[in-house]
Amino acid sequence: NYGAAIDLVEQWEETFPTDKVNGQSFYWRGKLLLLRGQSRDAIRYLTRSIVVTLGANYETEARWLLGLALEQSNQPEAAKTEWAKLLKIGFDDEFVKKAREKLTPKK
């Protein structure tokens, strides 16, 4: 139930307002909006989460999700740019691997 989850994020922001400033609630709201199929709204929140929290433990997932949201919003070049940024971070987790697969030309 994504609607209830978004309500929980709003309650969290009211209870712990510093989490909004550090990007945590932007990330969760963006992820939930993407899961609900609201990719354009997700783009706004995921972008904010990345900008305010470079190096956060969820940055690779946020960048991956932002790429998906851009792709779903008919912005494939912007999605590829975001996934390329993800590869440049230097990590090698599941989201980096997914981005590498997306950027690898199909044979």
DOGU-884725 format. One record per residue (C-alpha): residue in one letter; x, y, z. Coordinates in steps of 0.001 Angstrom, whole numbers, padded with zeros to 6 digits, always signed. Layout:
N
AXYZ...
END
This chain:
107
N+000000+000000+000000Y+002097+002877-001322G-000363+005533-000165A+000010+004399+003442A+003777+004292+003015I+003821+007886+001766D+001685+008879+004767L+004298+007232+006975V+007053+009279+005282E+005043+012437+006005Q+004653+011433+009656W+008381+010728+009798E+009153+014204+008424E+006968+015791+011101T+008558+013743+013871F+012160+013953+012638P+012439+017127+010520T+016227+016835+010226D+015785+013680+008125K+014115+015836+005480V+017091+018173+005421N+019569+015311+005061G+017635+013823+002136Q+016429+010602+003692S+012728+011394+003335F+013250+012727-000214Y+014749+009374-001142W+011883+007337+000339R+009208+009596-001123G+010852+009410-004566K+011151+005633-004391L+007515+005236-003378L+006289+007608-006081L+008227+005625-008681L+006691+002389-007408R+003259+004026-007740G+004003+004876-011360Q+004421+008606-010734S+007810+008873-012397R+007748+012633-012999D+007158+013336-009311A+009735+010696-008387I+012359+012488-010481R+011989+015647-008410Y+012387+013892-005050L+015142+011492-006090T+017132+014372-007576R+016788+016308-004320S+017897+013314-002282I+021047+012943-004381V+021914+016641-004339V+021661+017056-000576T+023259+013759+000430L+026186+012934-001799G+027865+009854-000357A+024821+008605+001564N+024463+004842+001915Y+021450+004944-000398E+023023+007138-003099T+023626+004298-005564E+020037+003099-005298A+018723+006656-005566R+020729+007228-008755W+019551+003897-010191L+015925+004753-009396L+016343+008240-010840G+017553+006652-014077L+014497+004388-014122A+012179+007330-013477L+013791+009290-016312E+013520+006296-018626Q+009832+005878-017764S+009298+009583-018434N+010575+009235-022008Q+013946+010798-021210P+016269+007934-022212E+019346+010110-022727A+018943+011687-019292A+018555+008185-017829K+021784+007069-019506T+023551+010153-018169E+022384+009373-014651W+023485+005740-014906A+026881+006870-016250K+027253+009090-013164L+026448+006044-011058L+029300+004109-012665K+031699+006973-011938I+031020+006793-008194G+033379+003847-008017F+031244+001416-006059D+030392-002048-007297D+027042-002892-005768E+023884-004323-007344F+022684-000916-008587V+025987-000155-010300K+025839-003573-011954K+022285-002893-013170A+023374+000487-014560R+026313-001141-016331E+023914-003643-017941K+021622-000817-019094L+024553+001034-020644T+026058-002001-022352P+024887-002214-025974K+022839-005309-026772K+024268-007662-029371
END
